[in-house]
Amino acid sequence: QVQLVESGGGLVQPGGSLRLSCVVSRRIFSAYAMAWYRQAPGKQRELVATITSGSGTDYADSVKGRFTISRDNAKNTVYLQMNSLKPEDTAVYYCNFLPAKSYWGQGTQVTVSS
């Protein structure tokens, strides 16, 4: 089974930055569109950012202009650079394929608080 291992979360003050990483154990990783998702307490999981196999990107309106998704196919890794963080960005962040598979990694907690 494919493994998705997220890292890079933490506690940050409003206006701060974090860079999340996700290593994917799948051959031919470069052929797949990937995405970052997040789930805040008491809310449904939502799509945050996507990147195609050709590195085309798209973002939820709530993060547009603040978050940047990227990928390094040589490392089977997808990244999420998060700048100008807000308290409402607090959530567990997950990476997965696009569309998402049924299995998920453990996620990485991002907490934005003063």
PLY file of the C-alpha trace (Angstrom):
ply
format ascii 1.0
element vertex 114
property float x
property float y
property float z
element edge 113
property int vertex1
property int vertex2
end_header
0.00 0.00 0.00
1.16 3.52 -0.76
2.38 5.50 2.25
1.88 9.22 2.69
4.08 10.80 5.38
3.45 14.44 6.25
5.74 16.62 8.36
6.58 20.24 9.11
3.63 21.36 11.19
3.84 23.21 14.47
2.74 26.20 16.51
3.19 29.57 14.85
2.00 33.11 15.56
-0.42 34.87 13.23
1.49 36.25 10.25
4.11 33.53 10.50
5.17 30.88 8.00
5.53 27.11 7.84
6.62 24.68 5.15
4.95 21.30 5.06
6.41 18.27 3.33
4.84 15.00 2.23
6.84 12.00 1.07
4.93 9.55 -1.10
6.04 5.96 -1.47
4.79 5.33 -4.96
6.63 4.48 -8.13
6.12 6.87 -11.02
5.09 9.58 -8.51
5.58 12.20 -11.21
2.57 10.90 -13.17
0.07 11.75 -10.45
-1.71 14.93 -9.48
-1.33 15.63 -5.77
-3.10 17.83 -3.27
-3.02 19.17 0.25
-6.15 18.90 2.35
-6.92 20.10 5.87
-9.41 19.32 8.60
-10.17 21.75 11.41
-11.82 20.58 14.64
-15.51 19.93 14.12
-15.30 20.55 10.37
-15.13 18.41 7.25
-11.88 17.84 5.46
-11.37 20.44 2.73
-9.17 20.76 -0.34
-6.51 23.45 0.07
-4.17 23.25 -2.93
-3.56 21.03 -5.94
-0.67 20.38 -8.30
-0.87 18.43 -11.54
1.75 16.11 -12.99
2.81 19.07 -15.12
3.08 21.31 -12.03
-0.03 23.33 -12.76
-1.44 24.63 -9.47
-4.75 25.72 -8.01
-5.82 26.96 -4.60
-8.85 27.37 -2.40
-9.94 30.99 -2.28
-9.19 31.11 1.44
-5.46 30.49 0.89
-4.87 32.03 -2.53
-1.93 34.41 -2.48
-0.64 33.03 0.84
0.06 29.33 0.18
2.24 27.78 -2.52
2.20 24.11 -3.47
5.18 22.56 -5.24
6.68 19.15 -5.94
10.07 17.51 -6.31
9.60 14.38 -8.40
13.17 13.20 -7.77
12.35 13.03 -4.05
8.73 11.84 -4.36
7.81 14.85 -2.25
5.12 17.50 -2.37
5.43 20.73 -0.38
3.11 23.41 0.94
4.68 26.77 1.76
2.30 28.68 4.02
2.83 32.39 4.60
0.80 35.05 6.39
-0.83 32.38 8.50
-4.13 33.13 10.21
-5.83 31.49 13.21
-8.42 30.05 10.83
-5.64 28.06 9.13
-5.40 25.93 12.27
-6.04 22.33 11.25
-4.48 18.94 10.62
-2.97 19.03 7.15
-2.84 15.96 4.92
-1.50 15.25 1.48
-3.10 12.78 -0.89
-3.60 12.15 -4.54
-6.13 14.09 -6.58
-8.73 12.71 -6.41
-7.94 11.41 -2.94
-7.45 7.72 -2.31
-9.23 5.96 0.53
-6.09 5.77 2.65
-4.57 8.74 4.44
-1.39 9.50 6.33
-1.25 10.67 9.91
-1.29 14.32 8.92
0.63 17.16 10.52
-0.90 19.60 13.00
-0.71 23.32 12.25
-1.73 25.67 15.04
-1.82 29.42 14.47
-2.16 31.26 17.75
-0.65 34.12 19.69
0 1
1 2
2 3
3 4
4 5
5 6
6 7
7 8
8 9
9 10
10 11
11 12
12 13
13 14
14 15
15 16
16 17
17 18
18 19
19 20
20 21
21 22
22 23
23 24
24 25
25 26
26 27
27 28
28 29
29 30
30 31
31 32
32 33
33 34
34 35
35 36
36 37
37 38
38 39
39 40
40 41
41 42
42 43
43 44
44 45
45 46
46 47
47 48
48 49
49 50
50 51
51 52
52 53
53 54
54 55
55 56
56 57
57 58
58 59
59 60
60 61
61 62
62 63
63 64
64 65
65 66
66 67
67 68
68 69
69 70
70 71
71 72
72 73
73 74
74 75
75 76
76 77
77 78
78 79
79 80
80 81
81 82
82 83
83 84
84 85
85 86
86 87
87 88
88 89
89 90
90 91
91 92
92 93
93 94
94 95
95 96
96 97
97 98
98 99
99 100
100 101
101 102
102 103
103 104
104 105
105 106
106 107
107 108
108 109
109 110
110 111
111 112
112 113
